[in-house]
Amino acid sequence: MDERVIAGGKYVAFDDMTWPTPMDHPDGGLEWRLRYASPEQLVKDRYLAASIVEAYRELITCPIKKRNAVIRVLRRAVSASREQEQT
């Protein structure tokens, strides 16, 4: 399985799928921005939030084998990102 972390760590791509990652960013992360940023600052974040909502829907409805594979890849991507931040 060929995995690629893309868009500054916001997504991981593999098996012809692209999934959003739950990685936080130095500015407080997506959750903070959605709660407190001004509406004009949220244009790109709305698309990221929409992709996360869709990914959540897919995870709770897809077969367990696919769900486990997706979660395994997302965990590896998050772990690799954290390791890079520490070096």
LUMMI-245490 format. One record per residue (C-alpha): residue in one letter; x, y, z. Coordinates in nm, 3 decimals, padded with zeros to 5 digits, always signed. Each point is the difference from the previous one (the first is absolute). Layout:
N
{node "A"; {X; Y; Z}}
...
***
This chain:
87
{node "M"; {+00.000; +00.000; +00.000}}
{node "D"; {+00.152; +00.332; -00.110}}
{node "E"; {-00.081; +00.270; +00.257}}
{node "R"; {+00.064; +00.371; -00.047}}
{node "V"; {-00.059; +00.278; +00.250}}
{node "I"; {-00.109; +00.308; -00.193}}
{node "A"; {-00.113; +00.361; +00.049}}
{node "G"; {+00.229; +00.071; +00.292}}
{node "G"; {-00.113; -00.308; +00.191}}
{node "K"; {-00.371; +00.071; -00.034}}
{node "Y"; {-00.065; -00.306; -00.217}}
{node "V"; {+00.138; -00.347; -00.067}}
{node "A"; {-00.048; -00.165; -00.340}}
{node "F"; {+00.009; -00.376; -00.067}}
{node "D"; {-00.189; -00.265; -00.201}}
{node "D"; {-00.165; +00.267; -00.219}}
{node "M"; {-00.146; +00.164; +00.314}}
{node "T"; {+00.079; +00.325; +00.179}}
{node "W"; {-00.078; +00.034; +00.371}}
{node "P"; {+00.027; +00.306; +00.227}}
{node "T"; {+00.230; -00.040; +00.300}}
{node "P"; {-00.075; +00.126; +00.350}}
{node "M"; {+00.335; +00.178; +00.025}}
{node "D"; {+00.003; +00.328; +00.190}}
{node "H"; {+00.190; +00.299; -00.124}}
{node "P"; {+00.196; +00.269; +00.190}}
{node "D"; {-00.279; +00.256; -00.040}}
{node "G"; {-00.229; -00.197; +00.232}}
{node "G"; {-00.138; -00.243; -00.252}}
{node "L"; {-00.314; -00.026; -00.206}}
{node "E"; {-00.234; -00.025; +00.298}}
{node "W"; {+00.129; +00.324; +00.152}}
{node "R"; {-00.018; +00.184; -00.332}}
{node "L"; {-00.357; -00.116; -00.067}}
{node "R"; {-00.106; +00.124; +00.342}}
{node "Y"; {+00.187; +00.330; +00.025}}
{node "A"; {+00.135; +00.122; -00.335}}
{node "S"; {-00.184; +00.262; -00.199}}
{node "P"; {-00.220; -00.130; -00.283}}
{node "E"; {+00.227; +00.140; -00.273}}
{node "Q"; {+00.290; -00.206; +00.140}}
{node "L"; {-00.195; -00.326; -00.027}}
{node "V"; {-00.045; -00.052; -00.374}}
{node "K"; {+00.260; -00.279; -00.034}}
{node "D"; {-00.081; -00.141; +00.343}}
{node "R"; {-00.363; -00.054; -00.099}}
{node "Y"; {+00.113; -00.237; -00.274}}
{node "L"; {+00.228; -00.186; +00.241}}
{node "A"; {-00.280; -00.025; +00.257}}
{node "A"; {-00.240; -00.129; -00.266}}
{node "S"; {+00.251; -00.269; -00.102}}
{node "I"; {+00.035; -00.108; +00.364}}
{node "V"; {-00.376; -00.029; +00.040}}
{node "E"; {-00.022; -00.210; -00.318}}
{node "A"; {+00.293; -00.218; +00.113}}
{node "Y"; {-00.172; -00.061; +00.333}}
{node "R"; {-00.320; -00.101; -00.180}}
{node "E"; {+00.198; -00.239; -00.220}}
{node "L"; {+00.182; -00.156; +00.297}}
{node "I"; {-00.318; -00.081; +00.187}}
{node "T"; {-00.168; -00.154; -00.305}}
{node "C"; {+00.286; -00.184; -00.175}}
{node "P"; {+00.091; -00.367; +00.059}}
{node "I"; {+00.223; -00.066; +00.299}}
{node "K"; {+00.291; -00.120; -00.215}}
{node "K"; {+00.012; +00.332; -00.188}}
{node "R"; {-00.053; +00.198; +00.322}}
{node "N"; {+00.290; -00.174; +00.171}}
{node "A"; {+00.227; +00.057; -00.303}}
{node "V"; {-00.085; +00.371; -00.012}}
{node "I"; {+00.055; +00.047; +00.373}}
{node "R"; {+00.330; -00.189; -00.016}}
{node "V"; {+00.129; +00.231; -00.276}}
{node "L"; {-00.125; +00.315; +00.176}}
{node "R"; {+00.173; -00.104; +00.322}}
{node "R"; {+00.328; -00.059; -00.186}}
{node "A"; {-00.028; +00.343; -00.165}}
{node "V"; {-00.068; +00.173; +00.332}}
{node "S"; {+00.283; -00.188; +00.170}}
{node "A"; {+00.247; +00.086; -00.278}}
{node "S"; {-00.104; +00.366; +00.016}}
{node "R"; {+00.054; +00.014; +00.375}}
{node "E"; {+00.342; -00.162; -00.036}}
{node "Q"; {+00.100; +00.261; -00.260}}
{node "E"; {-00.112; +00.281; +00.232}}
{node "Q"; {+00.222; -00.134; +00.278}}
{node "T"; {+00.315; -00.012; -00.215}}
***
